[in-house]
Amino acid sequence: MPRSAHRFIAPFAALALLAAPTSGALAAPQAGIDSQPHAAPRGVGTRIITLGTGAGPTVRKLRSQPANLLVVEGRAYLIDVGEGAIRQLVRAGYQPSQVDQVFLTHMHFDHTADLASFMAFDWTNRRTRPVGVYGPPGTAAMTRAGIAYFAFPVEVFTQQLPPTPPITEIFQPHDLDVTKPTVVFQDDKVRVLAVENSHFSTLRKPDMSFGRAKAYSYRFETKDRVVVFTGDTGPSAALEELARGADVLVSEIINIDETIGLIQRTWKGPPEGIAPLEAHMREEHLAPEEVGKLATRAGVKMVVLTHLAPALDETIDLSPLTDGVRRYYAGPVAAAQDLSEF
């Protein structure tokens, strides 16, 4: 059964959401969501598969954490590797060994939790060609730490499996240090640009062991489409410029009032500690209206919403979020589920 894409819709971004399909088919449409088949044949053109659409460092039953697969003429590029990404990759019909490059938007758990598992299972299945892991400062250190975490199992498997290059040679990390739009990767299928966005704009802490925390948005230019992944971000002039004229904007989205309410109900820290977290949600994520304004100003042709927040497993009606985007954007808006394809 072909996967479906949900057309003309929109939810939110920063914690998690709804239902995952089974056997490669999407779950039944939910209230506020139109559904229409939208699957390109394998090896043809540029396809987007939203592997995980839930947001925030909270594990949920019905949505995996953020991960997207961009398939360009049969070649696969993985954008973020949140919890559940590896299983979702297989459910989408791909093995880790079929991923050619990995791109990380930032260092939060919900975007990186499955990176070590991806490398371990990929190496165990005898990958022989190198794969790049690209991301902000800290990517190289985190990649090496992920490999070190599996050092003992790797040592055991080395004695049991056919020879292959060492795992440290297979996964080649690249720390990207960019501010303005910069080409960070290019091959015969795609040209990738990155820019720093505003997701960490309220951080006022000293630099960490790897330097200053940065969050990136990515623009993928292929022969037939331009796809921009916002990653986590607040309103950002740099992102707006990066997204100029894109065919598809894959954007995070957040329901601010619901998210702040959830934080206030579940907060376990000292009272004075909640203010910075609330400021982060308000200033460093995109409300529906901000997504609509961004899409209109950038002149993008379609918006796909993922990284939904706070949308809990019980959330059904996403129409208030899609309606918020449509107040400022006249093009098609799609609220993604896990394994939606566009």
Secondary structure, 3 states (H helix, E strand, C coil): CCCEEEECCCCCCCCCCCCCCECCECCCCCCCCEEEECCCCCCCCEEEEEEECECCCCCCCCCCCCEEEEEECCEEEEECCCCCHHHHHHHCCCCHHHEEEEECCCCCHHHHCCHHHHHHHHHHCCCCCCEEEEECCCHHHHHHHHHHHCHHHHHHHHHHCCCCCCHHHHEEEEECCCCCCEEEEECCCCEEEEEECCCCCCCCCCCECCECCCCEEEEEECCCCEEEECCCCCCCHHHHHHCCCCCEEEEEEECHHHHHHHHHHHCCCCHHHHHHHHHHHHHCCCCHHHHHHHHHHHCCCCEEEEEEECCCCCCCCCHHHHHHHHCCCCCCEEECCCCEEC
